[in-house]
Amino acid sequence: MRARRVLPAGSWDAATAVDTVSLDYDSRHRRRIVLTTVRGRDLLLDLPRAVALRDGDGLALDEGGAVRVAARPERLAEIHAHDDGELARIAWHLGNRHLPVQFVGDRLRIRVDHVIEEMVAILGGHLEHVEAAFDPESGAYAGGQSHHHLGHDHPHDD
């Protein structure tokens, strides 16, 4: 099987998927790779540029049909606070560090990182570890697709 186009979540009928690929967050930013579906079939993902696949996206197959992208559960830190202002302050500090963050109701989810977890505790946040799919915000400048960079070359005042 070969896929050269992504069908954004919500734009196609996931119930019609011929198969599924289950990928963690780091594995969902791809351009070209051979993936193994949950049914054990090989799928060549062959996109014109790297994109961040989201839970529920479809990979349009050359032969017709689509394979559903499922966000694989992974170990995350779920953050809550005593009030909205405190949670907003924590979210600002996470964003200031360019960390991927998922908003889940009145909680935030980040990937497990003991240094960041210590910072959250100092800021008054409370953490618990959970196993869940990680599907963070795509960012204001993503243009419809997620874009996260790990490094940057400008200073921050913390």
C-alpha positions as CSV (number, residue, x, y, z in Angstrom):
1,M,0.0,0.0,0.0
2,R,1.1,3.5,-0.7
3,A,-0.2,6.9,0.6
4,R,0.8,10.3,-0.9
5,R,-2.0,12.5,0.7
6,V,-3.3,13.2,4.1
7,L,-7.0,13.6,4.8
8,P,-7.4,15.9,7.8
9,A,-9.4,14.5,10.7
10,G,-13.1,15.4,10.3
11,S,-12.8,15.8,6.5
12,W,-13.4,12.1,5.8
13,D,-15.4,9.2,7.2
14,A,-13.0,7.3,9.5
15,A,-15.5,4.4,9.6
16,T,-14.6,3.6,6.0
17,A,-10.9,3.1,6.9
18,V,-9.4,-0.1,5.5
19,D,-6.8,-0.3,8.3
20,T,-5.1,1.8,11.0
21,V,-1.6,2.8,12.0
22,S,-1.0,3.5,15.7
23,L,1.8,6.0,16.2
24,D,3.2,7.9,19.2
25,Y,3.6,11.7,19.0
26,D,7.3,11.6,17.8
27,S,6.4,9.0,15.1
28,R,3.6,11.2,13.7
29,H,5.8,13.8,12.1
30,R,6.8,12.2,8.8
31,R,7.3,12.6,5.1
32,R,8.5,9.2,3.9
33,I,8.6,6.0,5.9
34,V,7.3,2.4,5.7
35,L,4.7,1.9,8.5
36,T,3.1,-1.3,9.7
37,T,-0.6,-1.2,10.1
38,V,-2.4,-2.9,13.0
39,R,-3.3,-5.7,10.6
40,G,0.4,-6.3,9.9
41,R,0.4,-4.8,6.4
42,D,3.2,-2.5,5.1
43,L,2.3,1.0,4.1
44,L,4.6,3.4,2.3
45,L,3.9,6.9,3.5
46,D,5.3,9.1,0.6
47,L,4.3,12.7,1.2
48,P,5.7,15.7,-0.7
49,R,6.8,17.4,2.6
50,A,6.9,16.4,6.2
51,V,3.6,16.9,8.1
52,A,2.5,16.3,11.7
53,L,-0.2,13.6,11.5
54,R,-3.0,14.1,14.0
55,D,-5.2,11.5,15.6
56,G,-8.1,10.8,13.2
57,D,-6.3,11.8,10.0
58,G,-6.5,9.5,7.1
59,L,-3.8,8.4,4.7
60,A,-5.3,8.3,1.2
61,L,-4.2,5.1,-0.5
62,D,-3.2,5.2,-4.2
63,E,-5.5,2.1,-4.8
64,G,-8.4,3.8,-3.1
65,G,-9.6,3.9,0.5
66,A,-7.7,5.3,3.5
67,V,-5.8,4.2,6.5
68,R,-6.7,5.9,9.8
69,V,-4.0,7.5,12.0
70,A,-4.5,6.7,15.6
71,A,-2.4,8.4,18.3
72,R,-0.8,5.7,20.4
73,P,-1.2,6.1,24.2
74,E,2.1,7.2,25.9
75,R,3.2,8.2,29.3
76,L,2.3,11.9,30.0
77,A,2.2,14.3,32.8
78,E,-1.3,15.8,33.4
79,I,-1.3,19.2,35.1
80,H,-4.1,20.9,37.0
81,A,-4.2,24.0,39.2
82,H,-6.3,25.5,41.9
83,D,-7.7,28.2,39.6
84,D,-7.8,29.3,36.0
85,G,-5.2,32.1,36.5
86,E,-2.7,29.7,38.0
87,L,-3.2,27.3,35.1
88,A,-2.8,30.1,32.6
89,R,0.4,31.1,34.2
90,I,1.7,27.5,34.0
91,A,0.6,27.3,30.3
92,W,2.5,30.5,29.6
93,H,5.7,29.1,31.1
94,L,5.3,25.9,29.1
95,G,4.7,27.9,25.9
96,N,7.7,30.1,26.7
97,R,9.8,26.9,26.5
98,H,8.2,25.9,23.2
99,L,6.9,22.7,24.6
100,P,4.1,20.8,22.9
101,V,1.0,21.1,25.1
102,Q,-2.3,19.4,24.9
103,F,-5.4,21.1,26.4
104,V,-7.9,18.6,27.9
105,G,-10.8,20.4,29.6
106,D,-9.3,22.3,32.6
107,R,-6.0,20.3,32.5
108,L,-2.8,20.4,30.4
109,R,-0.8,17.4,29.2
110,I,2.9,17.4,28.4
111,R,5.4,14.6,27.8
112,V,7.0,13.4,31.0
113,D,10.0,15.5,31.8
114,H,11.2,15.7,35.5
115,V,12.8,19.1,35.1
116,I,9.6,20.6,33.7
117,E,7.5,18.8,36.2
118,E,9.6,20.4,39.0
119,M,9.0,23.8,37.5
120,V,5.2,23.2,37.3
121,A,5.2,22.2,41.0
122,I,7.1,25.4,41.9
123,L,4.5,27.4,40.0
124,G,1.8,25.7,42.2
125,G,0.6,23.1,39.7
126,H,-0.3,19.5,40.5
127,L,0.7,16.6,38.4
128,E,-0.3,13.0,37.8
129,H,1.1,10.6,35.3
130,V,-1.3,9.1,32.8
131,E,-1.3,6.9,29.8
132,A,-3.1,8.7,27.0
133,A,-2.8,9.7,23.4
134,F,-0.8,12.9,23.0
135,D,-2.2,15.3,20.4
136,P,-0.9,18.7,21.3
137,E,-2.0,22.1,19.9
138,S,-0.6,22.7,16.4
139,G,0.4,26.3,17.0
140,A,-0.7,29.7,15.7
141,Y,1.7,29.7,12.7
142,A,1.1,26.0,11.7
143,G,-1.2,26.9,8.8
144,G,-3.5,23.9,9.5
145,Q,-0.7,21.5,10.2
146,S,1.2,21.0,13.4
147,H,4.7,22.4,13.5
148,H,6.9,22.0,16.6
149,H,10.6,22.7,16.6
150,L,13.0,21.4,19.2
151,G,15.5,24.2,19.1
152,H,15.5,27.9,18.4
153,D,18.1,30.6,18.3
154,H,16.5,33.5,20.3
155,P,16.9,34.1,24.0
156,H,14.1,34.1,26.6
157,D,13.8,36.1,29.8
158,D,12.5,33.6,32.4
